[in-house]
Amino acid sequence: MAVAIRPAQALKLLHDFSYALVRHGEPDFSQRQLSILLTIYMESPPHTVRGLAKKLGVTKPVITRALDTMGRLELVARRRDEADRRNVVIRRTAKGALAVERLGDLLVEKAKGLPR
């Protein structure tokens, strides 16, 4: 479903969403961390550290640091790939799925408040 909004509306939505994340006590993610989290939950698995780094154009240590933060929050889990021990596979968690769902709900709520 395509949604037509003006640039000023898009920026207002981004602002309101970002503001709500801070005010409502959601985890304080950087844009990069949020992109990694959403990629894990919005795109089909499997996800690996190497694959995420390549997709997002960052280094593996950048992905690892983000996953460390998300792991402490129990939003993702990691394990070694049994078929190729060099790969680290990222798994979704129930807590992570609920957190991403809350993000979606919050974004929809803020979009409803956009001026027409």
DRENKESE-425593 format. One record per residue (C-alpha): residue number from 1; residue in three letters; y, z negated, x negated. Coordinates in nm, 4 decimals, decimal comma, padded with zeros to 6 digits. Layout:
% DRENKESE-425593
[NUM "ALA" [Y Z X]]
...
This chain:
% DRENKESE-425593
[1 "MET" [00,0000 00,0000 00,0000]]
[2 "ALA" [00,3273 00,1109 -00,1533]]
[3 "VAL" [00,6257 -00,1164 -00,1164]]
[4 "ALA" [00,9727 00,0288 -00,1517]]
[5 "ILE" [01,2267 -00,2114 -00,2923]]
[6 "ARG" [01,5457 -00,1596 -00,4837]]
[7 "PRO" [01,5764 -00,2688 -00,8498]]
[8 "ALA" [01,8020 -00,5591 -00,7527]]
[9 "GLN" [01,5406 -00,6764 -00,5018]]
[10 "ALA" [01,2663 -00,6472 -00,7643]]
[11 "LEU" [01,4676 -00,8582 -01,0054]]
[12 "LYS" [01,5417 -01,1145 -00,7338]]
[13 "LEU" [01,1707 -01,1348 -00,6554]]
[14 "LEU" [01,0877 -01,1824 -01,0238]]
[15 "HIS" [01,3576 -01,4484 -01,0532]]
[16 "ASP" [01,2518 -01,6345 -00,7390]]
[17 "PHE" [00,8844 -01,6194 -00,8396]]
[18 "SER" [00,9554 -01,7416 -01,1939]]
[19 "TYR" [01,1794 -02,0175 -01,0614]]
[20 "ALA" [00,9112 -02,1291 -00,8146]]
[21 "LEU" [00,6494 -02,1412 -01,0910]]
[22 "VAL" [00,8699 -02,3824 -01,2843]]
[23 "ARG" [00,9670 -02,5921 -00,9815]]
[24 "HIS" [00,6197 -02,6243 -00,8320]]
[25 "GLY" [00,4500 -02,7498 -01,1455]]
[26 "GLU" [00,2341 -02,4458 -01,2095]]
[27 "PRO" [00,1202 -02,4043 -01,5695]]
[28 "ASP" [00,4056 -02,2920 -01,7911]]
[29 "PHE" [00,2705 -01,9543 -01,9026]]
[30 "SER" [00,4522 -01,7019 -02,1134]]
[31 "GLN" [00,4655 -01,3485 -01,9777]]
[32 "ARG" [00,1948 -01,2533 -02,2266]]
[33 "GLN" [-00,0318 -01,5371 -02,1123]]
[34 "LEU" [00,0250 -01,4488 -01,7484]]
[35 "SER" [-00,0605 -01,0852 -01,8233]]
[36 "ILE" [-00,3839 -01,1921 -01,9902]]
[37 "LEU" [-00,4774 -01,4217 -01,7012]]
[38 "LEU" [-00,4062 -01,1559 -01,4392]]
[39 "THR" [-00,5972 -00,8925 -01,6364]]
[40 "ILE" [-00,9020 -01,1202 -01,6440]]
[41 "TYR" [-00,8869 -01,1846 -01,2702]]
[42 "MET" [-00,7579 -00,8513 -01,1387]]
[43 "GLU" [-00,9693 -00,6108 -01,3427]]
[44 "SER" [-01,3457 -00,5836 -01,3423]]
[45 "PRO" [-01,5346 -00,7769 -01,6078]]
[46 "PRO" [-01,6656 -00,7983 -01,8681]]
[47 "HIS" [-01,3644 -00,9067 -02,0687]]
[48 "THR" [-01,3769 -00,9750 -02,4391]]
[49 "VAL" [-01,1193 -01,1015 -02,6850]]
[50 "ARG" [-01,1382 -00,7697 -02,8677]]
[51 "GLY" [-01,1043 -00,5683 -02,5442]]
[52 "LEU" [-00,8080 -00,7680 -02,4165]]
[53 "ALA" [-00,6314 -00,7392 -02,7523]]
[54 "LYS" [-00,6765 -00,3625 -02,7517]]
[55 "LYS" [-00,5698 -00,3229 -02,3877]]
[56 "LEU" [-00,2546 -00,5342 -02,4270]]
[57 "GLY" [-00,1667 -00,4074 -02,7740]]
[58 "VAL" [-00,1724 -00,7480 -02,9398]]
[59 "THR" [-00,3847 -00,9114 -03,2058]]
[60 "LYS" [-00,7046 -01,1052 -03,1407]]
[61 "PRO" [-00,5390 -01,4321 -03,2532]]
[62 "VAL" [-00,2734 -01,3831 -02,9811]]
[63 "ILE" [-00,5482 -01,3530 -02,7204]]
[64 "THR" [-00,7353 -01,6488 -02,8678]]
[65 "ARG" [-00,4284 -01,8752 -02,8526]]
[66 "ALA" [-00,3660 -01,7780 -02,4901]]
[67 "LEU" [-00,7314 -01,8395 -02,4047]]
[68 "ASP" [-00,7155 -02,1790 -02,5767]]
[69 "THR" [-00,4372 -02,2782 -02,3372]]
[70 "MET" [-00,6158 -02,1367 -02,0335]]
[71 "GLY" [-00,9423 -02,2971 -02,1419]]
[72 "ARG" [-00,7808 -02,6414 -02,1617]]
[73 "LEU" [-00,6604 -02,5838 -01,8044]]
[74 "GLU" [-01,0135 -02,4694 -01,7063]]
[75 "LEU" [-00,8809 -02,1334 -01,5850]]
[76 "VAL" [-01,1226 -01,9380 -01,8044]]
[77 "ALA" [-01,4315 -02,0081 -02,0113]]
[78 "ARG" [-01,5604 -01,8361 -02,3244]]
[79 "ARG" [-01,9021 -01,7721 -02,4681]]
[80 "ARG" [-02,0529 -01,5606 -02,7420]]
[81 "ASP" [-02,2061 -01,2346 -02,6279]]
[82 "GLU" [-02,5810 -01,2717 -02,6797]]
[83 "ALA" [-02,6193 -00,8970 -02,7350]]
[84 "ASP" [-02,3452 -00,8827 -02,9991]]
[85 "ARG" [-02,2559 -01,2227 -03,1464]]
[86 "ARG" [-01,9276 -01,0805 -03,2833]]
[87 "ASN" [-01,7927 -01,0524 -02,9289]]
[88 "VAL" [-01,6525 -01,3407 -02,7285]]
[89 "VAL" [-01,6886 -01,2880 -02,3536]]
[90 "ILE" [-01,4313 -01,4427 -02,1213]]
[91 "ARG" [-01,5582 -01,5716 -01,7905]]
[92 "ARG" [-01,3648 -01,6517 -01,4777]]
[93 "THR" [-01,3820 -02,0021 -01,3317]]
[94 "ALA" [-01,3482 -02,1345 -00,9788]]
[95 "LYS" [-01,0363 -02,3261 -01,0819]]
[96 "GLY" [-00,8894 -02,0093 -01,2338]]
[97 "ALA" [-00,9641 -01,8030 -00,9246]]
[98 "LEU" [-00,7865 -02,0601 -00,7078]]
[99 "ALA" [-00,4887 -02,0664 -00,9454]]
[100 "VAL" [-00,4552 -01,6874 -00,9351]]
[101 "GLU" [-00,4837 -01,6944 -00,5561]]
[102 "ARG" [-00,1994 -01,9516 -00,5458]]
[103 "LEU" [00,0092 -01,7193 -00,7646]]
[104 "GLY" [-00,0504 -01,4370 -00,5174]]
[105 "ASP" [00,0401 -01,6573 -00,2225]]
[106 "LEU" [00,3570 -01,7724 -00,3975]]
[107 "LEU" [00,4591 -01,4158 -00,4765]]
[108 "VAL" [00,4045 -01,3085 -00,1150]]
[109 "GLU" [00,6075 -01,6071 00,0045]]
[110 "LYS" [00,8964 -01,5134 -00,2246]]
[111 "ALA" [00,8747 -01,1456 -00,1254]]
[112 "LYS" [00,9169 -01,2413 00,2395]]
[113 "GLY" [01,2473 -01,4045 00,1477]]
[114 "LEU" [01,3960 -01,0870 -00,0029]]
[115 "PRO" [01,7130 -00,9658 00,1650]]
[116 "ARG" [01,6655 -00,6387 00,3482]]
